[in-house]
Amino acid sequence: QVQLVESGGGAAQPGGSLRLSCAASGFNFQTYIMNWVRQAPGKGLEWVAGISQSSTVTNYADSVKGRFVISRDNAKNTLYLQMYSLKPEDTAVYYCQAGDWRGQGTQVTVSS
């Protein structure tokens, strides 16, 4: 069955960095546009970034543009999100998403 397993979350200080990973299985990963979405406490889901099947196109929410980098390794069926210059408002559960499928999420907490 389809599995999306996020990892790499944790605690970081403002200005710090984290790298999230999402291991995908159970579907043809390289044929899907992949996205990262997040949900902050008490808020709805927010789209963060997306990447095309061959990595030629990437898009970012204005709130993370210039600070986050989305990438993928189709040989490893893995999606990444490199996060730099983290802010407290980046605190959220981060999910990878393929079509209607979404993982269980990984918590990112940014505080001093």
C-alpha positions as CSV (number, residue, x, y, z in Angstrom):
1,Q,0.0,0.0,0.0
2,V,1.0,3.6,-0.3
3,Q,3.3,4.8,2.4
4,L,4.8,8.3,2.9
5,V,7.1,8.4,5.9
6,E,8.4,11.8,7.0
7,S,11.5,12.2,9.2
8,G,14.0,14.8,10.2
9,G,11.8,17.1,12.3
10,G,12.7,18.3,15.7
11,A,13.5,21.5,17.7
12,A,15.6,24.3,16.2
13,Q,16.4,27.8,17.2
14,P,15.4,30.8,15.2
15,G,17.9,31.1,12.3
16,G,18.7,27.5,12.4
17,S,18.3,24.8,9.8
18,L,16.6,21.4,9.5
19,R,16.3,18.9,6.7
20,L,13.2,16.9,6.3
21,S,12.9,13.6,4.4
22,C,10.0,11.7,3.1
23,A,10.4,8.1,2.1
24,A,7.8,7.0,-0.4
25,S,6.6,3.5,-1.3
26,G,3.7,1.7,-2.9
27,F,3.3,3.9,-5.9
28,N,5.3,5.1,-8.9
29,F,7.0,8.0,-7.1
30,Q,8.8,9.4,-10.2
31,T,5.5,10.0,-12.0
32,Y,4.0,12.2,-9.2
33,I,4.4,15.9,-8.5
34,M,5.4,16.0,-4.8
35,N,4.5,18.6,-2.3
36,W,5.3,19.6,1.3
37,V,2.4,21.0,3.3
38,R,2.3,22.0,7.0
39,Q,-0.2,22.6,9.7
40,A,0.6,25.0,12.5
41,P,-1.1,24.7,15.9
42,G,-4.8,25.7,15.6
43,K,-4.5,26.4,11.9
44,G,-5.4,24.7,8.7
45,L,-3.1,23.0,6.2
46,E,-0.8,25.3,4.3
47,W,1.0,24.4,1.1
48,V,4.7,25.0,1.5
49,A,6.5,23.8,-1.7
50,G,6.1,21.6,-4.7
51,I,8.4,19.9,-7.2
52,S,7.8,18.4,-10.6
53,Q,8.4,14.8,-11.5
54,S,11.9,15.4,-13.0
55,S,12.8,18.3,-10.6
56,T,12.7,20.8,-13.4
57,V,10.1,23.0,-11.7
58,T,9.9,24.0,-8.1
59,N,7.5,26.4,-6.4
60,Y,7.3,27.9,-3.0
61,A,4.9,29.7,-0.8
62,D,5.8,33.3,-0.3
63,S,6.3,32.6,3.4
64,V,9.2,30.3,2.7
65,K,10.6,31.5,-0.6
66,G,14.4,32.0,-0.3
67,R,14.6,30.0,2.9
68,F,13.4,26.5,2.0
69,V,14.6,24.2,-0.8
70,I,12.6,21.3,-2.1
71,S,14.3,18.4,-3.9
72,R,13.8,14.8,-4.7
73,D,15.8,11.7,-5.5
74,N,13.7,9.4,-7.8
75,A,16.2,6.6,-7.5
76,K,15.7,6.5,-3.8
77,N,11.9,7.4,-3.9
78,T,12.6,10.2,-1.4
79,L,11.5,13.8,-1.1
80,Y,13.4,16.4,0.8
81,L,12.9,19.8,2.3
82,Q,15.9,21.8,3.4
83,M,14.9,24.5,5.7
84,Y,17.2,27.5,6.5
85,S,16.8,30.6,8.5
86,L,14.0,29.1,10.5
87,K,11.4,31.3,12.2
88,P,9.1,30.7,15.1
89,E,6.2,30.9,12.6
90,D,7.6,27.8,10.8
91,T,6.5,25.7,13.8
92,A,4.2,23.1,12.4
93,V,3.7,19.5,11.6
94,Y,5.1,19.0,8.1
95,Y,3.7,16.5,5.7
96,C,4.7,15.2,2.3
97,Q,1.9,14.8,-0.2
98,A,1.5,12.9,-3.4
99,G,-2.0,13.4,-5.0
100,D,-4.5,12.7,-2.3
101,W,-2.0,10.7,-0.2
102,R,-0.3,12.3,2.8
103,G,2.1,10.9,5.4
104,Q,1.8,11.0,9.2
105,G,3.9,14.1,9.5
106,T,7.0,15.3,11.4
107,Q,6.9,18.0,14.0
108,V,9.1,21.1,13.6
109,T,9.4,23.4,16.5
110,V,11.3,26.7,16.2
111,S,11.9,28.6,19.4
112,S,14.6,30.1,21.5
